[in-house]
Amino acid sequence: MFFRDIVGQQEVIGQLIKEAQAGTVPHALLFCGPEGTGKLQTAIAFSRYLLCRDKGTGTESCGTCPSCVKMDKLVHPDLHFVFPVINKSKTAGRSTISDDEIGIWREFVLENRYFGFEDWMNAIDAENKQARIFVTESESITSKLSLKSVEGGYKIVIIWHAEKMKAECANSLLKLLEEPPAGTVFILVSDTPEQMLETIVSRTQRIEFKRIPIAEIEVSLTGPGYGLDSGNARKIAHFSGGSWLKAVKALRINAESEEFLDYFMQLMRFTYARKLKELKSWSENMAAGGREWQKRFLEYCQRMIRENFICNFHEPELNYMTEREEQFSVRFAPYVNEKNIIGLTNVISDAQRDIEQNVNSKMIFFDLSLKIIMLMKQ
C-alpha cells in the first residue's frame, strides 16, 4: 500500500509527510473517522514511508529498497500489527494474540485492501463470537518493543480497531504510550474513538479522517482498474456516502445485480400471484447458493425494497438503481408502501439473522416468501 493507492485524504497524507520530513512524527497517533475512509490503508502507507530507506526528500516510498520489498508482503520485522481476534487459546493465563493469526491477517489485507470489521470476522470464522484485543497482547507488544529495531530505524505498532482493547490491555499499554522506547511509533486506528479509554486518547495526536468527497470517488471509479462510465460511477459514488469501502462493495453488488434482480423479480411475482409450487422451487434454488452469496442477495433485497419505496415520492435524485432495476420498479414500486415497508424490511432482516445463525436455508427462503405473500396484499 502506497500513498497513491489511497482514495482521498490528501490533506491527512500531506500532514503526515510533512511531519516525517521534519522529523517530528508523534510517538502515538490516533487515526479516527468513519469506516471505509482509508485509516488502516494510510497507516500502512505511512509505515512504509517511515521505514523506506531510499525515499530521500520525496513524498512517496521508493518501492524498491529492501524495506519496501518486505512491506510488499507486510513482513517487515519492525512493523507490528495488533487487531481483534477470537480467543482460541486453551492455555490458562494466555489468551490468543494477533501473532497467532498474523498469516491470515497478512493474506487478507493484501487481497482486500479496503475492508470492514465484519469482513475480518468472516475471514476468521468468528460466527457469533466476540473479537477483542486481549490483555496478553500488551505483554507481546512490550516484549517486541524492548528489543532494538532490526533494521535500525523506526519500530511501528499499528493497532486496528483500538476500541476493541480490553480495559486490562489498554491500561497495560498506558506506560508504553507515556514513555515509549526511542524511535517507536504507535498508530491507533478506530471508527469509534469515543469507546476508547480517555487516558489512551489523551496520549495520542488525533487525526480525523473525513468522508471522501463524492467527486473524488467518482473520478477514481472512472479511472484505471475500474473504468466505469460516468453514469454508473456517479450512482455508485452517491450511494457510497463518502466511503470507498461502500463504493467497492457497491461495485461487487453491481456485478451481481443482474442475477440478483432476476431472483428478486421471481420472488415478487410468485408471491403476488401466490404460486406456492414455484416459490418452493425458488427456495430450493436459493438454498443451493453459499451462505455469503445468500447474505448478499438478502442485502440486495433490502436495497430494492428501500429504493422502490422511495420511488413513490417521485424524486429521481434520491434513487440509485440500474436502468433495468428502474424499468422493473415502474410497476412494482406502488406495491411497497407505508402499510408494508416496515414489515417487508423486518422479515428480510429476520432471514438475514437466520442465515447468520446457520438455520436451514431452504426453510428460511420459503418462510420468507410466505410472509411476503401476506405483506404484498397490504
C-alpha positions as CSV (number, residue, x, y, z in Angstrom):
1,M,0.0,0.0,0.0
2,F,1.4,3.4,-1.1
3,F,0.0,6.9,-0.5
4,R,-1.0,6.9,-4.2
5,D,-3.3,3.9,-3.6
6,I,-5.4,5.8,-1.1
7,V,-8.6,7.4,-2.4
8,G,-8.9,11.0,-1.0
9,Q,-7.3,12.0,2.3
10,Q,-4.7,14.2,0.6
11,E,-4.8,16.7,3.5
12,V,-4.0,14.0,6.0
13,I,-1.3,12.4,3.9
14,G,0.3,15.9,3.3
15,Q,0.4,16.4,7.1
16,L,2.0,13.0,7.8
17,I,4.6,13.6,5.1
18,K,5.5,17.0,6.4
19,E,6.0,15.6,10.0
20,A,8.1,12.7,8.7
21,Q,10.3,15.0,6.7
22,A,10.7,17.4,9.6
23,G,11.5,14.5,12.0
24,T,8.6,15.5,14.2
25,V,6.5,12.3,14.0
26,P,4.5,11.9,17.2
27,H,5.1,8.7,19.2
28,A,1.4,8.0,19.3
29,L,-1.2,8.8,16.6
30,L,-4.9,8.1,16.6
31,F,-6.5,7.8,13.1
32,C,-10.2,8.1,13.6
33,G,-13.2,8.6,11.3
34,P,-16.0,6.7,9.5
35,E,-15.4,3.2,8.3
36,G,-14.1,2.9,4.7
37,T,-12.3,6.3,4.6
38,G,-8.8,4.8,4.4
39,K,-7.5,4.9,8.0
40,L,-5.8,1.5,8.1
41,Q,-4.6,1.9,4.5
42,T,-3.0,5.3,5.4
43,A,-1.4,3.7,8.5
44,I,0.2,1.0,6.3
45,A,1.4,3.5,3.6
46,F,2.8,5.9,6.3
47,S,4.6,2.9,7.9
48,R,6.1,2.1,4.5
49,Y,7.2,5.7,4.1
50,L,8.8,5.9,7.5
51,L,10.6,2.6,7.0
52,C,11.7,3.2,3.4
53,R,15.5,3.6,3.1
54,D,15.6,5.5,-0.3
55,K,12.7,8.0,-0.2
56,G,15.1,10.9,0.2
57,T,13.0,14.1,0.2
58,G,10.3,12.6,-1.9
59,T,6.6,12.3,-1.0
60,E,6.3,8.6,-1.7
61,S,8.2,5.5,-0.8
62,C,10.7,4.3,-3.4
63,G,9.1,0.8,-3.7
64,T,12.4,-0.9,-4.5
65,C,14.6,-0.8,-1.4
66,P,14.8,-3.9,0.9
67,S,12.4,-2.3,3.3
68,C,9.8,-1.7,0.6
69,V,10.2,-5.2,-0.7
70,K,9.4,-6.5,2.8
71,M,6.4,-4.2,3.0
72,D,5.0,-5.6,-0.2
73,K,4.3,-8.7,1.8
74,L,3.7,-7.0,5.1
75,V,6.7,-8.9,6.7
76,H,8.9,-6.0,7.7
77,P,10.4,-7.0,11.1
78,D,9.9,-3.5,12.6
79,L,6.2,-3.3,11.7
80,H,3.9,-5.0,14.2
81,F,0.1,-5.4,13.8
82,V,-2.4,-5.7,16.6
83,F,-6.1,-6.5,15.7
84,P,-9.1,-8.1,17.3
85,V,-9.1,-11.9,17.4
86,I,-11.3,-14.6,18.8
87,N,-9.8,-16.2,21.9
88,K,-9.0,-19.8,20.9
89,S,-6.3,-20.3,23.5
90,K,-6.7,-23.2,25.9
91,T,-3.7,-22.3,28.0
92,A,-4.5,-20.7,31.4
93,G,-3.3,-17.2,31.7
94,R,-2.6,-16.8,28.0
95,S,-5.2,-15.5,25.6
96,T,-5.0,-15.5,21.8
97,I,-2.9,-12.7,20.3
98,S,-2.6,-11.1,16.9
99,D,0.6,-13.1,16.1
100,D,-1.4,-16.3,16.3
101,E,-3.5,-15.0,13.3
102,I,-0.8,-13.0,11.5
103,G,-0.6,-15.2,8.4
104,I,-4.4,-14.9,7.8
105,W,-4.2,-11.2,8.5
106,R,-1.4,-10.5,6.0
107,E,-3.1,-12.5,3.3
108,F,-6.5,-10.9,4.0
109,V,-5.1,-7.3,4.0
110,L,-3.1,-7.8,0.8
111,E,-6.1,-9.4,-1.0
112,N,-8.7,-6.9,0.1
113,R,-7.0,-3.6,0.8
114,Y,-10.3,-1.9,1.9
115,F,-12.4,-3.9,4.2
116,G,-14.6,-3.6,7.3
117,F,-14.7,-5.2,10.7
118,E,-17.4,-7.7,9.7
119,D,-15.3,-8.7,6.7
120,W,-12.5,-9.6,9.0
121,M,-14.9,-11.5,11.3
122,N,-16.0,-13.6,8.4
123,A,-12.3,-14.2,7.4
124,I,-11.6,-15.8,10.8
125,D,-14.9,-17.6,11.0
126,A,-15.9,-15.7,14.1
127,E,-19.6,-16.6,13.7
128,N,-21.3,-15.2,16.9
129,K,-18.2,-15.0,19.0
130,Q,-16.8,-11.6,20.2
131,A,-13.5,-10.5,18.9
132,R,-11.3,-8.5,21.2
133,I,-7.7,-7.4,21.8
134,F,-6.8,-9.3,25.0
135,V,-4.5,-8.5,27.8
136,T,-1.8,-10.9,26.7
137,E,-1.4,-8.7,23.6
138,S,0.1,-5.9,25.8
139,E,2.7,-8.3,27.1
140,S,3.6,-9.3,23.5
141,I,3.9,-5.6,22.4
142,T,6.1,-4.8,25.4
143,S,8.3,-7.7,24.6
144,K,8.7,-6.7,21.0
145,L,9.5,-3.1,21.8
146,S,12.0,-4.0,24.4
147,L,14.3,-5.2,21.5
148,K,16.3,-2.9,19.2
149,S,15.0,-2.1,15.8
150,V,16.0,-4.9,13.4
151,E,16.9,-2.5,10.6
152,G,18.0,0.5,12.7
153,G,15.0,2.7,12.0
154,Y,11.6,3.2,13.4
155,K,9.6,0.5,15.3
156,I,6.0,0.8,14.4
157,V,2.9,-0.7,16.0
158,I,-0.5,-0.4,14.2
159,I,-3.4,-1.2,16.4
160,W,-6.5,-1.7,14.3
161,H,-9.9,-1.2,16.0
162,A,-8.1,0.1,19.1
163,E,-11.5,0.5,20.8
164,K,-11.6,-3.4,21.0
165,M,-8.8,-3.4,23.5
166,K,-10.0,-4.9,26.8
167,A,-9.5,-2.5,29.7
168,E,-6.7,-4.6,31.2
169,C,-4.8,-4.4,27.8
170,A,-5.4,-0.7,27.4
171,N,-4.2,0.1,30.9
172,S,-1.1,-2.1,30.4
173,L,-0.3,0.0,27.3
174,L,-0.5,3.3,29.1
175,K,3.0,3.3,30.4
176,L,4.4,2.5,26.9
177,L,2.4,5.4,25.5
178,E,3.7,7.7,28.2
179,E,7.3,6.6,27.9
180,P,7.8,4.8,24.6
181,P,11.2,3.3,23.6
182,A,13.2,5.6,21.4
183,G,12.1,5.5,17.7
184,T,8.7,3.9,18.5
185,V,5.5,5.0,16.7
186,F,2.1,3.8,17.7
187,I,-0.7,4.2,15.2
188,L,-4.1,3.5,16.7
189,V,-7.0,3.1,14.2
190,S,-10.6,3.4,15.3
191,D,-14.0,4.0,13.8
192,T,-15.4,4.8,17.3
193,P,-12.7,6.5,19.4
194,E,-15.4,7.5,22.0
195,Q,-15.4,3.9,23.1
196,M,-11.7,4.0,24.0
197,L,-10.3,4.9,27.4
198,E,-9.9,8.6,27.7
199,T,-6.4,8.1,29.2
200,I,-5.4,6.4,25.9
201,V,-6.9,9.0,23.7
202,S,-5.3,11.9,25.6
203,R,-1.8,10.4,25.0
204,T,-2.2,10.4,21.2
205,Q,-2.2,13.0,18.4
206,R,-5.7,12.7,16.9
207,I,-6.0,12.8,13.2
208,E,-9.5,13.0,11.7
209,F,-10.4,11.2,8.5
210,K,-13.3,12.9,6.8
211,R,-15.7,11.3,4.4
212,I,-14.3,11.2,0.9
213,P,-15.8,13.8,-1.4
214,I,-18.2,12.2,-3.8
215,A,-16.5,13.8,-6.8
216,E,-13.2,12.1,-5.8
217,I,-14.9,8.7,-5.6
218,E,-16.5,9.2,-8.9
219,V,-13.2,10.2,-10.6
220,S,-11.5,7.1,-9.1
221,L,-14.2,4.8,-10.3
222,T,-13.8,6.1,-13.9
223,G,-10.0,5.7,-13.7
224,P,-7.6,2.8,-14.1
225,G,-8.6,-0.5,-12.5
226,Y,-12.3,0.3,-12.6
227,G,-13.1,2.2,-15.8
228,L,-16.8,2.7,-15.2
229,D,-18.8,5.0,-17.4
230,S,-19.6,8.4,-15.8
231,G,-23.3,7.4,-15.2
232,N,-22.6,4.3,-13.2
233,A,-19.7,5.9,-11.4
234,R,-21.9,8.8,-10.3
235,K,-24.6,6.5,-9.0
236,I,-22.1,4.4,-7.0
237,A,-20.3,7.5,-5.7
238,H,-23.6,8.9,-4.4
239,F,-24.5,5.5,-2.9
240,S,-21.1,5.3,-1.1
241,G,-21.8,8.2,1.2
242,G,-18.2,9.2,1.2
243,S,-16.9,5.6,2.0
244,W,-14.6,4.0,-0.5
245,L,-15.4,0.6,1.2
246,K,-19.1,1.1,0.4
247,A,-18.2,2.1,-3.2
248,V,-16.1,-1.1,-3.6
249,K,-18.9,-3.2,-2.1
250,A,-21.4,-1.5,-4.4
251,L,-19.2,-2.5,-7.4
252,R,-19.4,-6.1,-6.3
253,I,-23.2,-5.8,-5.9
254,N,-23.4,-4.1,-9.2
255,A,-21.7,-7.1,-10.9
256,E,-24.1,-9.5,-9.2
257,S,-27.2,-7.3,-9.6
258,E,-28.4,-8.8,-12.9
259,E,-28.5,-12.2,-11.3
260,F,-30.0,-10.9,-8.0
261,L,-32.6,-8.8,-9.9
262,D,-33.8,-11.9,-11.7
263,Y,-34.3,-13.8,-8.4
264,F,-35.9,-10.7,-6.8
265,M,-38.4,-10.3,-9.6
266,Q,-39.2,-14.0,-9.5
267,L,-39.8,-13.8,-5.7
268,M,-42.1,-10.7,-6.0
269,R,-44.1,-12.1,-9.0
270,F,-44.6,-15.5,-7.4
271,T,-45.6,-14.1,-4.1
272,Y,-48.0,-11.6,-5.6
273,A,-49.6,-14.5,-7.6
274,R,-49.4,-16.8,-4.6
275,K,-47.7,-19.5,-6.7
276,L,-46.6,-21.9,-3.9
277,K,-45.2,-24.6,-6.2
278,E,-43.0,-22.1,-8.0
279,L,-42.0,-20.5,-4.6
280,K,-40.9,-23.9,-3.3
281,S,-38.7,-24.4,-6.4
282,W,-37.4,-20.8,-6.0
283,S,-36.5,-21.5,-2.3
284,E,-34.6,-24.6,-3.4
285,N,-32.6,-22.7,-5.9
286,M,-31.7,-20.0,-3.3
287,A,-30.7,-22.7,-0.8
288,A,-28.2,-24.1,-3.4
289,G,-26.1,-20.9,-3.1
290,G,-23.4,-20.4,-0.5
291,R,-24.1,-18.6,2.8
292,E,-22.2,-15.5,1.8
293,W,-24.0,-15.4,-1.6
294,Q,-27.3,-15.7,0.2
295,K,-26.4,-12.9,2.6
296,R,-25.5,-10.6,-0.3
297,F,-28.8,-11.5,-2.0
298,L,-30.8,-10.5,1.1
299,E,-28.8,-7.3,1.3
300,Y,-29.8,-6.7,-2.3
301,C,-33.5,-7.3,-1.4
302,Q,-33.3,-4.8,1.4
303,R,-31.9,-2.2,-1.0
304,M,-34.5,-2.9,-3.6
305,I,-37.4,-2.6,-1.1
306,R,-35.9,0.7,0.1
307,E,-35.4,2.0,-3.4
308,N,-38.9,1.1,-4.5
309,F,-40.5,2.8,-1.5
310,I,-38.5,5.9,-2.3
311,C,-39.7,5.7,-5.9
312,N,-43.2,6.6,-4.7
313,F,-42.0,10.1,-3.7
314,H,-41.2,10.8,-7.4
315,E,-37.8,12.4,-6.5
316,P,-35.4,10.7,-9.1
317,E,-32.3,12.2,-7.4
318,L,-33.0,10.1,-4.3
319,N,-32.9,6.8,-6.2
320,Y,-29.8,4.8,-7.1
321,M,-30.8,2.0,-9.4
322,T,-29.6,0.5,-12.7
323,E,-31.6,1.1,-15.8
324,R,-33.1,-2.4,-15.7
325,E,-34.0,-2.1,-12.0
326,E,-35.7,1.2,-12.8
327,Q,-37.8,-0.4,-15.5
328,F,-39.0,-3.1,-13.1
329,S,-39.7,-0.5,-10.4
330,V,-42.1,1.5,-12.6
331,R,-44.8,-1.1,-12.0
332,F,-43.5,-2.7,-8.7
333,A,-43.0,0.4,-6.6
334,P,-46.7,1.1,-5.8
335,Y,-46.8,-2.3,-4.0
336,V,-44.2,-1.1,-1.5
337,N,-46.0,1.5,0.6
338,E,-46.3,2.9,4.1
339,K,-48.5,-0.1,5.1
340,N,-46.0,-2.8,4.5
341,I,-42.5,-1.2,4.2
342,I,-41.6,-1.9,7.9
343,G,-43.0,-5.4,7.6
344,L,-41.0,-6.2,4.5
345,T,-37.7,-4.9,5.9
346,N,-38.3,-6.8,9.1
347,V,-38.9,-10.2,7.5
348,I,-35.9,-9.8,5.3
349,S,-33.8,-8.8,8.4
350,D,-35.1,-11.9,10.2
351,A,-34.0,-14.0,7.2
352,Q,-30.5,-12.4,7.3
353,R,-30.3,-13.2,11.0
354,D,-31.3,-16.8,10.5
355,I,-28.7,-17.2,7.7
356,E,-26.1,-15.9,10.1
357,Q,-27.2,-18.5,12.6
358,N,-27.0,-21.4,10.1
359,V,-30.7,-22.2,10.1
360,N,-31.8,-24.4,7.2
361,S,-31.7,-22.0,4.2
362,K,-34.5,-23.8,2.3
363,M,-36.8,-23.2,5.2
364,I,-35.6,-19.6,5.6
365,F,-36.4,-18.7,2.0
366,F,-39.7,-20.5,1.8
367,D,-40.8,-18.9,5.1
368,L,-39.7,-15.5,3.8
369,S,-41.8,-16.0,0.6
370,L,-44.9,-16.9,2.7
371,K,-44.6,-13.8,4.8
372,I,-44.1,-11.6,1.8
373,I,-47.4,-13.0,0.3
374,M,-49.3,-11.6,3.3
375,L,-47.4,-8.2,3.2
376,M,-47.8,-7.6,-0.5
377,K,-51.6,-7.6,-0.2
378,Q,-51.5,-4.6,2.2
